[in-house]
Amino acid sequence: MGYQSLYLSYSLHGHGAADIFTIDENTGSIYAHKVLDREERALWRFVVLATDEGGEGLTGFADVIINVWDINDNAPMFTCMPDDCNGSVFENSPADTLVMEMSAVDRDDPNVGLNAVLTYTITENVKNELGSDMFNINPNTGTIRVAGGVIDRERTAIYFLTVEARDGGGLTGTGTATIWIADVNDHVPNFTKEMWQAAIPENSAINSEILRVSATDADGGENAHLTFSIIRGDPDQKFYIENDKEWQCATIRLKKKLDFEKAHERQFNLTIKVEDLDFSSTATCLIEVEDSNDHSPVFHSQLIQTSPVFENMPVGTTVTTVRATDKDSGLNGNIIYSIKSDSDPMRQFVIDQHGHVIVANKLDREVIQKYSLIVQASDQGTPAETGSVTVLINLLDVNDNGPRFEAPYMPIVWENMLSPEIVHMNHSSKLLHAYDPDSKENGPPFTFSLPSDYQNSLDFSLTDNRDDTATVTALRSFDREKQKVFHLPIVITDSGIPVMSSTNTLTITIGDENDNCHESGHKDIYVYSNKGKCYLDAFTSPEVAAITKLCGNLKIIITVMKLWNIKCAQKQKLNADLL
């Protein structure tokens, strides 16, 4: 065999050949001309060809496997980082309670050496009330458990631990373990006040808000969902409670109408309860009902008929007493009495605040015989309510009026008439009638008489006809030119008890006859005019005899002459009227 046939040429074939690995074609030595990373590829496989005769002869091949040996070039890394390293544990959990797994990975070869063997530690722990670590970690598995102490969510709801994972080569990785403390219903809900108070008008509408109550519960979630209720003090179910779980409060509202006039509805002492899933507590709610002016004053009767009273009842005397009641209280039930003005326009009565109807001014049955007083009772609420009663008062007559002429008599007796002559009271009657404003019991029969100093009068006489009439007689003939009028006092007495007399004056006129001759006469009238012209209209009168007119200082002389025939005609007409 020649030297050339012994000469071999090597070549490398397969994935990674040429770009990662190369082979020395003369020696067959394989070289890596790039940095290898076992964590990316731990094994390479190639085919090596060997050809003799300098590459021109026969060829043989061999499989070449290259194992990449691990070095500790990767630090441990927590897979849950950065945002998902979360665990939870119930508060009050005992020691050794599992909290969470804090696992890390190392990309180095776990089968060779200690490069991927991890050890866990807590580098930043939480201390309990005794100063000891609250959590521990299994150094081999990374399992975190409760180490001891009291876990109280209401004190701290979340803990943060710094956990380190160290491989056998000394490389380390850290992660933050977030531990959420789950709530346990270990707190009793409590009202924010032990005593709640509110006031409400009795006329409040149904569903009106009366009071908002609130409570606190240190727990969270469902354990802090509170329910409020009324458990005592509302037998008639006048109220209901409306829960607001979001804000841990409730509203007490009115369910039924209230009536302050019912004694048991003036104040309510409610016991209210708040409860969560397991616990409850109570508080007191005092609700005061305020009176509303929803009742009018009411009299016991709508009509009061008093016993008749005498018209001479003294001022200040109580006639009757009325009383009204009002179911309301305070000013709403405080009654003020009054008399409606149009029922007593002359203000004859007053009423005091005890309901006494009192005579205020002197009464007179002859003016008003019967009173229908409207007595009002008004409370002092806002607005005020009013009730009324009618009080009937009848006056009894007292003989306080003397009899008087029935009419305004104006008799005329003609002069020169023959006597005796009955005097005509008017053109149709010779009788003198009387009347008495008092009642019949204090009125007729009447008696007529002349005063004692007229008993022997020579002018007139009076005759009592015993039938409530009288006649007057002229006893002599009269001369009008001597006396034109006579005033005759007539005493009229009634039949009352005691009797009442009055003196009435009858005025008798003496009628004139034309029994005297006339005489001429004149009257001087002076009229002064300082400026202008003076005109005097003609006087037209049957009695004007002459008119003299002067200008400047005007002098008018009027002579009046009364003709006999005119006077006689007038006299005849007057006599005819009297008959």
C-alpha positions as CSV (number, residue, x, y, z in Angstrom):
1,M,0.0,0.0,0.0
2,G,1.5,3.3,-0.9
3,Y,1.8,6.4,1.2
4,Q,-1.1,8.1,-0.5
5,S,-3.5,5.3,0.3
6,L,-2.8,5.8,4.0
7,Y,-3.6,9.4,3.9
8,L,-7.1,10.0,5.4
9,S,-9.4,13.0,5.0
10,Y,-12.1,13.7,7.7
11,S,-15.4,15.6,7.3
12,L,-18.2,16.5,9.6
13,H,-21.9,16.2,8.6
14,G,-25.2,16.9,10.4
15,H,-27.1,19.8,12.1
16,G,-24.7,22.2,13.6
17,A,-21.8,21.2,11.4
18,A,-19.9,24.0,10.0
19,D,-21.7,26.8,11.9
20,I,-21.2,25.4,15.5
21,F,-18.6,22.7,15.1
22,T,-15.7,22.1,12.7
23,I,-13.4,19.1,12.2
24,D,-9.8,19.1,11.3
25,E,-9.7,17.1,8.1
26,N,-6.2,15.8,8.7
27,T,-6.4,14.9,12.3
28,G,-10.1,14.4,12.8
29,S,-10.2,16.7,15.9
30,I,-13.6,18.3,16.4
31,Y,-13.7,21.9,17.6
32,A,-16.6,24.2,18.8
33,H,-16.1,27.6,17.4
34,K,-19.1,29.1,19.2
35,V,-20.1,29.2,22.9
36,L,-22.3,26.3,23.8
37,D,-25.3,26.6,26.0
38,R,-26.4,23.4,27.6
39,E,-29.7,24.9,28.6
40,E,-30.5,25.4,24.9
41,R,-29.0,22.1,23.7
42,A,-27.4,19.5,25.8
43,L,-26.5,17.0,23.1
44,W,-25.2,17.2,19.5
45,R,-25.0,14.3,17.1
46,F,-22.9,14.2,13.9
47,V,-21.7,11.9,11.2
48,V,-17.9,11.9,10.6
49,L,-16.7,10.6,7.3
50,A,-13.1,9.3,6.8
51,T,-11.8,8.9,3.2
52,D,-8.5,7.5,2.2
53,E,-6.3,8.3,-0.8
54,G,-6.6,11.9,0.2
55,G,-10.3,11.9,-0.2
56,E,-10.3,10.0,-3.4
57,G,-10.5,6.5,-2.1
58,L,-12.7,4.5,0.1
59,T,-14.9,6.1,2.7
60,G,-15.9,5.1,6.2
61,F,-18.2,6.9,8.8
62,A,-18.8,7.0,12.4
63,D,-21.6,8.6,14.6
64,V,-20.2,11.2,16.9
65,I,-22.3,12.3,20.0
66,I,-21.2,15.4,21.8
67,N,-22.6,15.9,25.4
68,V,-22.4,19.5,26.7
69,W,-21.4,19.4,30.3
70,D,-23.3,21.7,32.7
71,I,-21.8,24.6,34.5
72,N,-23.7,26.7,37.1
73,D,-24.5,29.6,34.8
74,N,-28.2,30.0,35.7
75,A,-29.6,31.4,39.0
76,P,-32.8,30.1,40.4
77,M,-36.0,31.9,39.3
78,F,-39.5,31.9,40.9
79,T,-42.0,31.0,38.2
80,C,-44.8,33.0,39.9
81,M,-43.0,36.3,39.7
82,P,-43.6,39.1,39.3
83,D,-47.3,39.2,39.9
84,D,-48.6,35.8,40.9
85,C,-46.9,34.8,44.1
86,N,-50.1,34.9,46.1
87,G,-51.3,32.7,49.0
88,S,-54.0,32.9,51.6
89,V,-54.7,31.6,55.1
90,F,-57.6,32.1,57.4
91,E,-57.1,34.3,60.4
92,N,-56.6,32.6,63.7
93,S,-55.1,29.6,61.9
94,P,-52.9,27.4,64.1
95,A,-49.2,26.7,63.6
96,D,-48.1,24.5,60.7
97,T,-51.2,25.5,58.6
98,L,-50.3,25.5,54.9
99,V,-50.2,28.9,53.4
100,M,-48.7,28.5,49.9
101,E,-46.0,26.9,47.7
102,M,-43.2,29.2,46.8
103,S,-41.5,27.2,44.0
104,A,-38.4,28.2,41.9
105,V,-36.7,26.6,38.9
106,D,-33.1,26.4,37.9
107,R,-32.2,25.7,34.3
108,D,-29.0,24.1,35.1
109,D,-28.7,20.2,34.9
110,P,-30.4,18.7,37.9
111,N,-28.7,15.3,37.1
112,V,-25.1,16.5,37.3
113,G,-23.8,18.1,40.4
114,L,-25.6,20.5,42.6
115,N,-26.2,23.3,40.1
116,A,-29.9,22.7,40.1
117,V,-30.4,21.7,43.7
118,L,-32.3,24.5,45.4
119,T,-32.6,25.5,49.0
120,Y,-35.4,28.0,50.2
121,T,-35.2,30.5,52.9
122,I,-37.3,33.5,54.1
123,T,-35.0,36.5,54.1
124,E,-37.6,39.0,55.2
125,N,-40.2,37.5,57.6
126,V,-43.0,39.0,59.7
127,K,-42.8,39.0,63.4
128,N,-45.7,38.0,65.7
129,E,-46.6,39.6,69.0
130,L,-43.8,37.7,70.7
131,G,-41.2,38.8,68.3
132,S,-40.9,35.4,66.6
133,D,-41.3,34.7,62.9
134,M,-44.9,34.3,61.9
135,F,-44.2,32.1,58.9
136,N,-41.6,29.5,58.0
137,I,-40.6,27.7,54.8
138,N,-39.6,24.2,54.0
139,P,-36.0,24.7,52.7
140,N,-36.4,21.8,50.2
141,T,-39.9,22.3,48.8
142,G,-40.6,26.0,49.3
143,T,-43.8,25.3,51.2
144,I,-44.7,28.2,53.5
145,R,-46.6,27.5,56.7
146,V,-47.8,29.3,59.8
147,A,-45.0,29.3,62.3
148,G,-47.0,30.6,65.3
149,G,-48.7,33.5,66.8
150,V,-52.1,35.0,66.3
151,I,-53.1,36.0,62.8
152,D,-55.7,38.7,63.0
153,R,-57.1,40.0,59.7
154,E,-58.6,43.0,61.4
155,R,-55.1,44.0,62.5
156,T,-53.2,43.1,59.3
157,A,-55.0,41.9,56.2
158,I,-51.9,41.2,54.0
159,Y,-48.3,40.2,54.6
160,F,-45.3,40.3,52.3
161,L,-42.4,37.8,52.6
162,T,-39.1,37.9,50.7
163,V,-38.1,34.3,49.8
164,E,-34.7,33.3,48.5
165,A,-33.9,30.2,46.4
166,R,-30.2,29.2,46.4
167,D,-28.7,26.5,44.1
168,G,-25.7,24.3,44.9
169,G,-23.4,26.6,43.1
170,G,-24.3,29.6,45.2
171,L,-26.5,31.4,42.8
172,T,-29.7,32.9,44.2
173,G,-33.0,34.2,43.1
174,T,-35.7,36.1,45.2
175,G,-39.4,36.5,45.1
176,T,-42.0,38.2,47.1
177,A,-44.7,36.1,48.6
178,T,-48.0,37.9,49.1
179,I,-50.1,36.3,51.8
180,W,-53.7,37.4,52.1
181,I,-55.4,36.8,55.4
182,A,-58.9,35.4,54.8
183,D,-61.6,36.6,57.2
184,V,-63.2,34.5,59.9
185,N,-66.4,35.8,61.4
186,D,-64.9,36.4,64.8
187,H,-66.3,39.9,65.5
188,V,-69.8,40.8,66.8
189,P,-71.5,43.7,64.9
190,N,-72.2,46.7,67.2
191,F,-74.4,49.7,66.8
192,T,-72.5,53.0,66.6
193,K,-74.8,54.2,69.5
194,E,-76.4,52.4,72.3
195,M,-79.4,54.7,72.4
196,W,-81.0,56.2,69.3
197,Q,-83.6,59.0,69.5
198,A,-86.0,60.6,67.0
199,A,-89.1,62.7,67.0
200,I,-91.9,62.4,64.4
201,P,-95.1,64.4,63.9
202,E,-98.2,62.2,64.3
203,N,-99.4,63.3,60.8
204,S,-96.3,62.0,59.1
205,A,-97.0,60.2,55.8
206,I,-96.6,56.4,55.5
207,N,-93.0,55.5,54.5
208,S,-91.6,58.7,56.0
209,E,-88.0,58.3,57.1
210,I,-87.8,58.5,60.9
211,L,-84.2,57.6,61.7
212,R,-81.1,56.2,60.2
213,V,-79.2,53.7,62.4
214,S,-75.7,52.3,61.7
215,A,-73.4,49.6,63.0
216,T,-69.9,48.4,62.6
217,D,-68.4,45.0,62.0
218,A,-64.6,44.6,62.0
219,D,-65.0,41.5,59.8
220,G,-65.1,41.7,56.0
221,G,-66.9,40.3,53.0
222,E,-70.0,38.3,53.7
223,N,-69.1,38.3,57.4
224,A,-69.7,42.0,57.4
225,H,-73.0,42.0,55.6
226,L,-75.4,43.2,58.3
227,T,-79.1,42.8,58.7
228,F,-81.1,45.2,60.9
229,S,-84.5,44.4,62.4
230,I,-87.0,45.6,65.1
231,I,-87.5,42.8,67.6
232,R,-89.5,44.5,70.5
233,G,-91.5,47.6,71.3
234,D,-93.7,47.7,68.2
235,P,-96.7,45.3,68.8
236,D,-98.9,47.1,66.3
237,Q,-96.2,47.1,63.6
238,K,-96.2,50.8,63.1
239,F,-92.6,50.8,61.8
240,Y,-90.4,48.8,59.5
241,I,-86.7,48.9,58.8
242,E,-85.0,49.2,55.5
243,N,-81.5,47.6,55.2
244,D,-78.5,49.0,53.3
245,K,-75.9,46.3,53.5
246,E,-73.4,48.2,51.4
247,W,-73.1,51.0,54.0
248,Q,-73.8,48.9,57.1
249,C,-76.8,51.1,58.0
250,A,-80.6,50.9,58.0
251,T,-83.5,53.4,57.8
252,I,-86.5,53.1,60.2
253,R,-89.7,54.1,58.3
254,L,-93.3,54.6,59.2
255,K,-95.5,51.7,58.2
256,K,-98.9,52.8,59.6
257,K,-100.5,56.1,60.6
258,L,-99.9,57.3,64.1
259,D,-102.5,58.8,66.5
260,F,-101.0,60.9,69.3
261,E,-104.4,60.9,71.1
262,K,-103.9,57.2,71.8
263,A,-101.7,57.2,74.9
264,H,-99.7,54.1,73.8
265,E,-98.8,55.8,70.5
266,R,-97.1,58.9,72.0
267,Q,-93.8,57.2,72.6
268,F,-92.2,54.0,71.2
269,N,-89.3,52.3,72.9
270,L,-88.0,50.0,70.2
271,T,-85.4,47.3,70.6
272,I,-83.5,47.0,67.3
273,K,-81.1,44.2,66.4
274,V,-78.1,44.0,64.0
275,E,-76.7,40.6,63.0
276,D,-74.2,39.1,60.7
277,L,-73.9,35.4,59.8
278,D,-73.2,34.3,63.3
279,F,-73.4,37.1,65.8
280,S,-75.8,39.9,66.8
281,S,-76.2,42.8,69.2
282,T,-79.1,45.1,70.2
283,A,-79.7,48.8,70.8
284,T,-82.6,50.9,72.0
285,C,-84.5,53.4,69.8
286,L,-86.7,55.9,71.5
287,I,-89.3,57.5,69.1
288,E,-91.2,60.5,70.4
289,V,-94.5,61.2,68.6
290,E,-95.3,65.0,68.3
291,D,-98.9,66.1,68.5
292,S,-100.3,67.6,65.3
293,N,-103.4,69.8,65.4
294,D,-105.6,67.2,63.8
295,H,-108.6,67.7,66.1
296,S,-111.0,70.6,66.4
297,P,-112.4,71.6,69.8
298,V,-115.7,69.9,70.4
299,F,-118.6,71.0,72.6
300,H,-120.6,68.4,74.4
301,S,-123.8,69.7,72.7
302,Q,-124.4,71.7,69.5
303,L,-127.2,73.7,71.1
304,I,-127.6,75.0,74.6
305,Q,-130.9,76.3,75.8
306,T,-130.4,78.3,79.0
307,S,-133.0,78.9,81.6
308,P,-134.8,82.2,80.9
309,V,-133.2,85.2,82.7
310,F,-134.7,88.5,83.7
311,E,-133.8,91.5,81.6
312,N,-132.6,93.4,84.7
313,M,-129.9,90.8,85.4
314,P,-126.9,92.7,86.7
315,V,-123.9,93.2,84.5
316,G,-121.2,90.6,85.4
317,T,-123.7,87.8,86.1
318,T,-122.9,84.4,84.6
319,V,-125.8,83.2,82.4
320,T,-124.4,79.8,81.6
321,T,-121.2,77.9,81.2
322,V,-120.0,76.0,78.1
323,R,-117.2,73.6,77.8
324,A,-115.3,72.3,74.9
325,T,-112.6,69.6,74.7
326,D,-109.8,69.1,72.3
327,K,-108.0,65.7,72.0
328,D,-104.8,67.4,71.0
329,S,-102.2,68.5,73.5
330,G,-100.1,71.5,74.2
331,L,-101.0,74.6,72.2
332,N,-102.9,72.4,69.9
333,G,-105.3,71.6,72.7
334,N,-105.3,75.0,74.5
335,I,-108.7,76.4,73.9
336,I,-109.7,80.1,73.7
337,Y,-113.4,80.9,73.9
338,S,-115.1,83.8,72.0
339,I,-118.5,84.9,70.9
340,K,-119.0,85.4,67.2
341,S,-119.5,89.1,66.7
342,D,-122.4,88.9,64.3
343,S,-124.4,86.8,66.8
344,D,-124.1,89.5,69.4
345,P,-123.7,92.8,67.5
346,M,-124.5,95.0,70.5
347,R,-121.8,93.2,72.6
348,Q,-124.3,92.3,75.4
349,F,-122.3,89.3,76.5
350,V,-118.7,88.2,77.0
351,I,-117.2,84.8,77.7
352,D,-114.2,84.2,79.8
353,Q,-111.6,81.4,79.3
354,H,-113.4,79.2,81.7
355,G,-116.4,79.1,79.4
356,H,-118.6,81.4,81.5
357,V,-121.1,83.4,79.4
358,I,-121.4,86.7,81.3
359,V,-123.7,89.7,80.9
360,A,-121.4,92.6,79.7
361,N,-124.0,95.4,79.2
362,K,-127.4,96.2,80.5
363,L,-130.1,94.0,78.8
364,D,-133.4,95.3,77.5
365,R,-136.1,92.8,76.5
366,E,-137.9,95.5,74.7
367,V,-134.9,95.9,72.4
368,I,-134.0,92.2,72.0
369,Q,-136.1,89.5,73.5
370,K,-134.0,86.5,72.5
371,Y,-130.3,85.9,71.8
372,S,-128.7,83.2,69.7
373,L,-125.1,83.4,70.6
374,I,-122.6,81.5,68.6
375,V,-119.8,80.6,71.0
376,Q,-116.6,79.5,69.4
377,A,-113.7,77.5,70.8
378,S,-110.4,77.8,69.0
379,D,-107.2,76.0,69.8
380,Q,-103.8,77.6,69.4
381,G,-102.4,75.2,66.8
382,T,-101.1,76.3,63.4
383,P,-103.4,76.5,61.6
384,A,-106.0,76.9,64.4
385,E,-109.0,74.6,64.5
386,T,-112.4,75.9,65.7
387,G,-115.6,74.4,67.0
388,S,-118.9,76.2,67.9
389,V,-122.1,75.9,69.9
390,T,-125.3,77.9,69.8
391,V,-126.4,79.3,73.1
392,L,-130.1,80.4,73.2
393,I,-130.9,83.0,75.9
394,N,-134.5,84.1,76.4
395,L,-135.1,87.3,78.5
396,L,-137.9,87.5,81.0
397,D,-139.8,90.8,81.2
398,V,-139.4,93.1,84.1
399,N,-142.0,95.9,84.4
400,D,-139.5,98.6,83.7
401,N,-141.5,100.6,81.1
402,G,-144.4,102.8,81.8
403,P,-147.4,102.9,79.4
404,R,-147.4,105.5,76.7
405,F,-149.7,106.9,74.0
406,E,-150.3,104.5,71.3
407,A,-149.8,107.2,68.7
408,P,-148.4,110.8,68.5
409,Y,-151.7,112.4,69.1
410,M,-152.1,116.1,67.9
411,P,-155.7,117.0,68.7
412,I,-157.2,120.4,67.7
413,V,-159.9,122.2,69.5
414,W,-161.4,125.2,67.6
415,E,-161.8,128.4,69.4
416,N,-165.2,129.7,70.1
417,M,-166.7,126.2,70.1
418,L,-169.5,125.5,72.4
419,S,-168.5,123.4,75.5
420,P,-168.4,120.8,76.8
421,E,-166.9,119.1,73.7
422,I,-165.1,115.7,73.4
423,V,-161.7,116.3,71.9
424,H,-160.9,114.4,68.7
425,M,-157.5,112.6,68.9
426,N,-157.4,112.4,65.2
427,H,-159.7,112.8,62.3
428,S,-161.4,109.4,62.9
429,S,-161.4,108.8,66.7
430,K,-162.1,110.5,69.9
431,L,-160.5,107.7,72.0
432,L,-157.1,108.0,73.6
433,H,-155.3,104.6,73.4
434,A,-152.2,103.4,75.3
435,Y,-149.7,100.7,74.9
436,D,-146.8,99.2,77.1
437,P,-143.5,97.9,75.6
438,D,-143.4,95.4,78.4
439,S,-145.0,92.0,78.1
440,K,-148.7,91.4,78.5
441,E,-148.2,90.5,82.1
442,N,-146.8,93.9,82.8
443,G,-149.1,95.8,80.4
444,P,-152.9,96.2,80.2
445,P,-155.4,96.8,81.6
446,F,-154.4,100.4,81.8
447,T,-155.8,103.2,84.0
448,F,-155.9,106.8,82.9
449,S,-155.9,109.8,85.2
450,L,-154.9,113.4,85.6
451,P,-152.3,114.5,88.1
452,S,-153.7,115.8,91.4
453,D,-153.0,119.4,90.6
454,Y,-155.1,119.0,87.4
455,Q,-158.1,117.3,89.0
456,N,-160.0,120.6,89.3
457,S,-158.9,122.0,85.9
458,L,-161.5,124.2,84.3
459,D,-160.0,123.6,80.8
460,F,-160.1,119.9,80.2
461,S,-161.3,116.7,82.0
462,L,-160.3,113.1,81.5
463,T,-162.6,110.1,81.5
464,D,-161.2,106.5,81.9
465,N,-163.4,104.3,79.8
466,R,-162.2,101.1,81.7
467,D,-161.4,99.4,78.3
468,D,-157.9,100.6,78.0
469,T,-159.1,103.9,76.4
470,A,-159.9,107.4,77.7
471,T,-161.6,110.4,76.4
472,V,-160.6,114.1,76.9
473,T,-163.3,116.7,77.1
474,A,-162.9,120.5,76.5
475,L,-164.8,122.2,79.4
476,R,-165.0,125.7,78.0
477,S,-164.7,127.8,74.9
478,F,-161.2,128.9,74.0
479,D,-159.7,132.0,72.4
480,R,-156.8,131.2,70.2
481,E,-155.5,134.7,70.3
482,K,-155.1,134.4,74.1
483,Q,-153.6,130.8,74.2
484,K,-152.8,128.7,71.2
485,V,-151.6,125.5,72.9
486,F,-152.4,123.5,76.1
487,H,-150.2,120.7,77.5
488,L,-152.3,118.2,79.4
489,P,-150.4,115.7,81.5
490,I,-152.1,112.3,81.6
491,V,-151.0,109.6,84.0
492,I,-151.3,106.0,82.6
493,T,-150.8,103.1,84.9
494,D,-150.2,99.5,83.9
495,S,-151.1,96.2,85.7
496,G,-147.6,94.9,86.2
497,I,-146.1,93.7,89.5
498,P,-145.2,96.2,90.8
499,V,-147.3,98.6,88.8
500,M,-145.6,101.2,86.6
501,S,-147.0,104.6,85.9
502,S,-145.9,107.2,83.5
503,T,-147.0,110.7,82.7
504,N,-147.6,111.4,79.0
505,T,-148.2,115.0,77.8
506,L,-151.0,115.5,75.4
507,T,-150.5,118.7,73.4
508,I,-153.8,120.3,72.4
509,T,-153.8,122.9,69.7
510,I,-156.5,125.6,69.7
511,G,-157.7,126.0,66.1
512,D,-158.1,129.5,64.7
513,E,-161.3,131.1,63.5
514,N,-161.4,134.3,61.6
515,D,-162.9,136.2,64.4
516,N,-160.7,139.3,64.3
517,C,-160.7,142.2,61.8
518,H,-157.6,142.8,59.8
519,E,-155.3,145.8,60.1
520,S,-153.0,147.3,57.6
521,G,-149.3,146.8,58.3
522,H,-146.0,147.2,56.6
523,K,-142.4,146.1,56.9
524,D,-139.4,148.0,55.9
525,I,-136.6,145.9,54.1
526,Y,-133.3,147.5,53.2
527,V,-131.1,146.0,50.6
528,Y,-127.7,147.5,49.9
529,S,-125.9,147.1,46.6
530,N,-122.5,148.9,46.1
531,K,-121.8,148.1,42.5
532,G,-123.5,147.6,39.2
533,K,-127.1,147.8,38.3
534,C,-129.9,146.7,40.5
535,Y,-132.8,144.6,39.3
536,L,-135.7,143.3,41.3
537,D,-137.8,140.7,39.7
538,A,-141.5,141.1,40.1
539,F,-142.9,139.5,43.2
540,T,-145.9,137.2,42.6
541,S,-148.1,136.7,45.6
542,P,-151.8,137.2,46.2
543,E,-150.8,138.9,49.4
544,V,-148.6,141.5,47.9
545,A,-150.4,144.8,47.6
546,A,-147.6,147.1,46.4
547,I,-144.0,146.9,45.5
548,T,-141.8,150.0,45.4
549,K,-138.4,149.5,43.8
550,L,-135.5,151.9,44.3
551,C,-131.9,151.7,42.9
552,G,-128.8,152.5,45.0
553,N,-130.0,152.2,48.5
554,L,-133.0,150.1,47.7
555,K,-136.1,150.4,49.8
556,I,-138.9,147.9,49.3
557,I,-142.1,148.5,51.0
558,I,-144.4,145.5,51.0
559,T,-147.9,145.8,52.3
560,V,-149.6,142.6,52.9
561,M,-153.2,142.5,53.0
562,K,-155.2,139.4,53.9
563,L,-158.5,139.3,52.3
564,W,-161.5,138.1,54.4
565,N,-162.9,135.9,51.7
566,I,-159.5,134.0,51.5
567,K,-159.4,133.4,55.2
568,C,-163.0,132.3,55.4
569,A,-162.4,129.8,52.6
570,Q,-159.4,128.3,54.4
571,K,-161.3,128.0,57.7
572,Q,-164.2,126.2,56.0
573,K,-161.9,123.7,54.4
574,L,-160.1,122.9,57.7
575,N,-163.5,122.3,59.5
576,A,-164.4,119.9,56.8
577,D,-161.1,117.9,57.2
578,L,-161.6,117.6,61.0
579,L,-165.1,116.2,60.6
